[in-house]
Amino acid sequence: MSGVIRLGLVGLGKIARDQHLPAIAATSGIDLVAVASHNGKADGLPNYPDLETMLAAGPGLDAVVMCQPPQARYAAARAALCAGKHVFLEKPPGATLSEVEALVALAREQGLTLFASWHSREAAAVPKARDWLADKKIRSATITWKEDVRIWHPGQKWIWQPGGFGVFDPGINALSILTHILPEPVRLTAARLEVPANCAAPIAAQLAMETASGAAIAASFDFRQTGPQSWDIRVDTDAGELLLAHGGNVLTIDGAGFAAPPEREYPALYRQFVDLVAAGASDVDLAPLRLVADAFMCGEPIRTDPFHE
């Protein structure tokens, strides 16, 4: 398509206000023209209680960005695609692999863009880490991704329900970086999931993975972290050790630090979405979601203390 993309946003929660609204405002070629949300309203724009009402009102939309919990994402994305709208999916792209694959097929049939966004892949130091690892032999890797759920997900009951991912909601960010920077595919070999007695989703998880050539990868995710938060990926190679810290924003190689550009995660995603729509293309990488699905499928569930916010 040509011209400015007229965008509708579904789900005006914390991530939409903190990240999506500023990124949309900073991106040429796209304008936010409507918002649909059960619990929030945007100033200066038409607001609707849900996507169906927004589509029926016909505010001239070309595309819709889905920022609601993953359990509701498939039905909303399908409705938008059936209405002829391009779709931008916040991560994770859906609650299951099969529903995202169904959306891929539908977008193809409709001739529309479907974009499964992985914002952590756009962290400042990730591109340089990927470039450096491209010709290295991977010996091993470790992920330590631990944060305080009470700080980062206050009051978000959906995260503990089926399809809410629990600690994999942030953990999938680490997996999205891992599958992006390593020069070969990754598979899950074992998992241990700690599930609170009053929840359906894990509060902590330990994953064992390996690359196609057999390099071992260990990941530890935990929602019970207090004090300093940890979002680190360490990769040992035949040419030295690489450390991506602070969620992919700080890079050191054998102890030597590298300057990184300013944070650009969500502006980079919206620039990519505008370019995909202009090219009539889609981008849906399911590698991070597949690892999470494998963990739920073959992981050992361990009941732990109830979680109370």
C-alpha positions as CSV (number, residue, x, y, z in Angstrom):
1,M,0.0,0.0,0.0
2,S,1.0,3.6,-0.4
3,G,0.5,6.5,2.0
4,V,0.4,6.6,5.7
5,I,-0.9,3.5,7.6
6,R,-3.9,4.3,9.7
7,L,-3.5,2.2,12.8
8,G,-5.9,1.0,15.5
9,L,-4.6,-0.2,18.8
10,V,-6.2,-3.0,20.9
11,G,-5.4,-3.2,24.6
12,L,-4.4,0.0,26.2
13,G,-2.4,-1.4,29.1
14,K,1.0,-0.7,30.6
15,I,3.1,-1.9,27.7
16,A,0.9,0.0,25.2
17,R,1.2,3.3,27.1
18,D,4.9,2.9,27.9
19,Q,6.2,1.6,24.6
20,H,3.7,1.5,21.7
21,L,2.2,5.0,21.9
22,P,5.6,6.7,22.0
23,A,7.0,4.5,19.2
24,I,4.0,5.1,17.0
25,A,4.3,8.8,17.5
26,A,8.0,8.7,16.5
27,T,7.5,6.6,13.4
28,S,6.9,8.2,10.0
29,G,4.5,6.4,7.7
30,I,2.0,5.4,10.5
31,D,-0.6,7.2,12.5
32,L,-2.7,6.0,15.4
33,V,-6.3,6.8,14.6
34,A,-8.3,4.7,17.1
35,V,-8.0,2.7,20.3
36,A,-10.1,-0.3,21.6
37,S,-9.7,-1.2,25.2
38,H,-11.9,-2.5,28.1
39,N,-10.1,-0.5,30.7
40,G,-8.3,2.5,29.2
41,K,-8.8,5.5,27.0
42,A,-6.4,7.5,24.9
43,D,-6.7,11.3,24.8
44,G,-7.6,12.9,21.6
45,L,-8.6,9.8,19.7
46,P,-11.8,7.8,19.1
47,N,-12.1,5.1,21.8
48,Y,-14.0,1.9,21.6
49,P,-14.8,-0.8,24.2
50,D,-13.6,-3.6,21.9
51,L,-12.2,-4.5,18.5
52,E,-15.5,-5.5,17.1
53,T,-17.0,-2.1,17.9
54,M,-14.0,-0.3,16.4
55,L,-14.2,-2.3,13.2
56,A,-17.9,-1.8,12.9
57,A,-17.5,2.0,13.4
58,G,-15.3,2.1,10.4
59,P,-12.7,4.8,11.4
60,G,-10.7,4.1,8.2
61,L,-8.2,1.6,9.6
62,D,-5.5,0.0,7.5
63,A,-3.9,-2.0,10.3
64,V,-4.4,-3.1,13.9
65,V,-1.8,-3.7,16.6
66,M,-2.7,-6.3,19.3
67,C,-1.5,-5.5,22.8
68,Q,-4.0,-7.5,24.8
69,P,-3.1,-10.7,26.8
70,P,-2.1,-13.6,24.5
71,Q,-5.3,-15.6,25.4
72,A,-7.4,-13.1,23.5
73,R,-5.0,-12.4,20.6
74,Y,-6.0,-15.1,18.1
75,A,-9.7,-14.2,17.9
76,A,-8.9,-10.5,17.6
77,A,-6.2,-11.0,15.0
78,R,-8.4,-13.3,13.0
79,A,-11.3,-10.7,13.1
80,A,-8.9,-8.0,11.9
81,L,-7.5,-10.0,9.1
82,C,-11.0,-11.0,8.0
83,A,-11.9,-7.3,7.9
84,G,-8.9,-6.7,5.6
85,K,-6.5,-5.2,8.1
86,H,-2.8,-5.8,8.4
87,V,-1.9,-7.1,11.9
88,F,1.0,-6.3,14.3
89,L,1.2,-8.8,17.2
90,E,2.8,-8.0,20.5
91,K,4.9,-10.9,21.9
92,P,4.1,-13.7,22.5
93,P,2.2,-13.8,19.2
94,G,-0.4,-16.1,20.6
95,A,-1.3,-18.6,23.3
96,T,-0.5,-21.7,21.1
97,L,1.6,-22.5,18.0
98,S,-1.4,-23.8,16.1
99,E,-3.3,-20.6,16.4
100,V,-0.4,-18.5,15.1
101,E,0.1,-20.9,12.2
102,A,-3.6,-20.4,11.4
103,L,-3.1,-16.7,11.4
104,V,-0.1,-17.0,9.0
105,A,-2.3,-19.0,6.6
106,L,-5.1,-16.5,6.8
107,A,-2.9,-13.5,6.2
108,R,-1.5,-15.2,3.2
109,E,-4.9,-16.0,1.8
110,Q,-6.0,-12.4,2.4
111,G,-2.9,-10.9,1.0
112,L,-2.2,-9.0,4.2
113,T,0.8,-8.4,6.4
114,L,1.2,-10.3,9.7
115,F,4.0,-9.3,11.9
116,A,5.0,-11.3,15.0
117,S,7.2,-8.8,16.9
118,W,10.0,-9.7,19.3
119,H,11.0,-6.5,20.9
120,S,14.1,-7.8,22.7
121,R,15.7,-8.7,19.4
122,E,15.9,-4.9,18.8
123,A,17.8,-4.3,22.1
124,A,20.8,-2.0,21.5
125,A,23.6,-4.6,21.7
126,V,21.9,-7.6,20.0
127,P,22.9,-6.8,16.4
128,K,26.6,-6.6,17.2
129,A,26.3,-9.8,19.3
130,R,24.7,-11.6,16.4
131,D,27.4,-10.4,14.0
132,W,30.2,-11.4,16.3
133,L,28.8,-14.9,16.8
134,A,28.1,-15.6,13.1
135,D,31.4,-17.3,12.4
136,K,32.2,-18.7,15.9
137,K,31.9,-22.2,17.2
138,I,29.5,-22.2,20.1
139,R,30.7,-24.3,23.1
140,S,28.0,-23.5,25.6
141,A,25.5,-20.8,26.6
142,T,23.7,-19.8,29.8
143,I,20.6,-17.6,30.3
144,T,19.8,-16.0,33.7
145,W,16.5,-14.1,33.4
146,K,15.2,-13.3,36.8
147,E,12.8,-10.4,37.8
148,D,10.3,-9.5,40.5
149,V,6.8,-10.1,39.1
150,R,5.3,-7.7,41.6
151,I,7.3,-4.9,40.0
152,W,6.9,-5.7,36.4
153,H,3.5,-7.4,36.2
154,P,1.4,-5.9,39.1
155,G,-2.2,-7.0,39.1
156,Q,-1.9,-9.0,35.9
157,K,-3.9,-12.0,36.8
158,W,-4.1,-13.3,33.2
159,I,-0.4,-14.1,33.4
160,W,-1.1,-16.9,35.9
161,Q,-3.9,-18.4,33.9
162,P,-3.8,-21.1,31.1
163,G,-2.2,-19.4,28.1
164,G,-0.7,-16.6,30.2
165,F,2.8,-18.1,30.1
166,G,3.8,-17.2,33.7
167,V,7.5,-16.7,33.9
168,F,7.8,-17.4,30.2
169,D,6.2,-14.0,29.5
170,P,9.6,-12.4,30.2
171,G,11.5,-15.6,29.6
172,I,10.5,-15.7,25.9
173,N,12.3,-12.4,25.5
174,A,15.5,-14.2,26.3
175,L,14.6,-17.1,24.0
176,S,13.9,-14.6,21.2
177,I,17.4,-13.2,21.6
178,L,19.0,-16.6,21.9
179,T,17.4,-18.0,18.7
180,H,18.3,-14.7,16.9
181,I,22.0,-14.5,17.8
182,L,23.2,-18.1,17.6
183,P,24.3,-19.2,14.2
184,E,22.5,-22.6,14.4
185,P,19.1,-23.9,15.5
186,V,18.3,-24.7,19.1
187,R,16.2,-27.5,20.5
188,L,14.8,-28.2,24.0
189,T,16.0,-31.4,25.7
190,A,14.5,-31.1,29.2
191,A,12.6,-28.6,31.5
192,R,11.6,-28.2,35.1
193,L,8.6,-25.9,35.7
194,E,7.8,-24.6,39.2
195,V,4.1,-23.9,39.4
196,P,2.4,-22.2,42.4
197,A,-0.3,-24.3,44.0
198,N,-2.9,-21.7,43.2
199,C,-1.8,-20.9,39.6
200,A,-1.8,-22.6,36.2
201,A,1.4,-21.1,34.9
202,P,5.0,-21.4,36.2
203,I,6.6,-18.9,38.5
204,A,10.1,-20.3,37.7
205,A,11.6,-22.6,35.1
206,Q,14.9,-24.3,34.3
207,L,15.5,-25.3,30.7
208,A,18.1,-27.6,29.1
209,M,18.7,-27.0,25.4
210,E,21.3,-27.7,22.8
211,T,22.4,-26.4,19.4
212,A,22.2,-28.5,16.3
213,S,25.9,-29.3,16.8
214,G,25.4,-30.3,20.4
215,A,26.5,-27.3,22.4
216,A,24.7,-27.2,25.8
217,I,22.5,-24.3,26.7
218,A,21.0,-23.8,30.2
219,A,18.3,-21.3,31.0
220,S,17.0,-20.2,34.4
221,F,13.9,-18.1,34.6
222,D,12.4,-16.8,37.9
223,F,9.7,-14.4,38.9
224,R,10.7,-14.3,42.6
225,Q,13.8,-12.2,42.2
226,T,14.3,-9.4,44.7
227,G,17.0,-6.7,44.7
228,P,19.0,-6.4,41.4
229,Q,17.2,-7.9,38.4
230,S,19.0,-10.2,36.0
231,W,18.5,-10.3,32.2
232,D,21.8,-11.9,31.0
233,I,22.9,-14.3,28.2
234,R,26.4,-15.7,28.3
235,V,27.9,-17.5,25.3
236,D,31.2,-19.4,25.4
237,T,32.9,-19.8,22.0
238,D,36.2,-20.9,20.4
239,A,37.1,-17.2,20.2
240,G,36.2,-16.0,23.7
241,E,33.2,-15.4,25.9
242,L,30.3,-13.0,25.0
243,L,28.0,-11.5,27.6
244,L,24.8,-9.7,26.7
245,A,23.5,-8.0,29.9
246,H,20.6,-5.8,30.8
247,G,18.2,-7.5,28.4
248,G,20.5,-7.3,25.4
249,N,21.5,-3.6,25.9
250,V,25.1,-4.1,27.2
251,L,27.7,-6.2,25.4
252,T,31.1,-7.4,26.6
253,I,33.4,-9.8,24.9
254,D,36.2,-11.3,27.1
255,G,35.6,-8.5,29.5
256,A,35.9,-5.7,27.0
257,G,32.8,-3.5,26.7
258,F,31.3,-2.1,23.5
259,A,29.4,1.1,23.1
260,A,25.8,0.6,22.0
261,P,23.3,3.0,20.4
262,P,20.4,4.4,22.4
263,E,17.4,2.0,23.1
264,R,15.3,1.6,20.0
265,E,13.3,-1.5,20.5
266,Y,9.7,-0.4,19.7
267,P,10.6,2.3,17.2
268,A,12.6,-0.4,15.3
269,L,9.6,-2.7,15.3
270,Y,7.2,-0.1,13.9
271,R,9.7,0.9,11.2
272,Q,9.9,-2.8,10.3
273,F,6.1,-3.1,10.2
274,V,5.8,-0.1,7.9
275,D,8.3,-1.6,5.6
276,L,6.6,-5.0,5.6
277,V,3.3,-3.4,4.7
278,A,4.9,-1.4,1.9
279,A,6.5,-4.6,0.6
280,G,3.3,-6.7,0.9
281,A,5.3,-9.1,3.2
282,S,4.9,-10.9,6.5
283,D,7.4,-11.8,9.3
284,V,6.4,-14.5,11.7
285,D,9.3,-16.4,13.4
286,L,8.0,-19.0,15.8
287,A,11.3,-20.3,17.1
288,P,11.0,-18.7,20.6
289,L,7.3,-19.8,21.0
290,R,8.2,-23.3,19.9
291,L,10.8,-23.7,22.7
292,V,8.2,-22.5,25.3
293,A,5.6,-24.9,23.9
294,D,8.2,-27.7,24.1
295,A,8.9,-26.8,27.7
296,F,5.2,-27.1,28.6
297,M,4.9,-30.3,26.6
298,C,7.8,-32.3,28.1
299,G,8.7,-30.3,31.2
300,E,8.5,-31.8,34.7
301,P,5.9,-29.8,36.7
302,I,6.8,-29.1,40.3
303,R,4.2,-27.7,42.7
304,T,5.5,-24.9,44.8
305,D,4.1,-22.4,47.4
306,P,1.0,-20.5,46.4
307,F,1.6,-17.0,44.9
308,H,-0.1,-14.0,46.5
309,E,0.5,-10.5,45.3
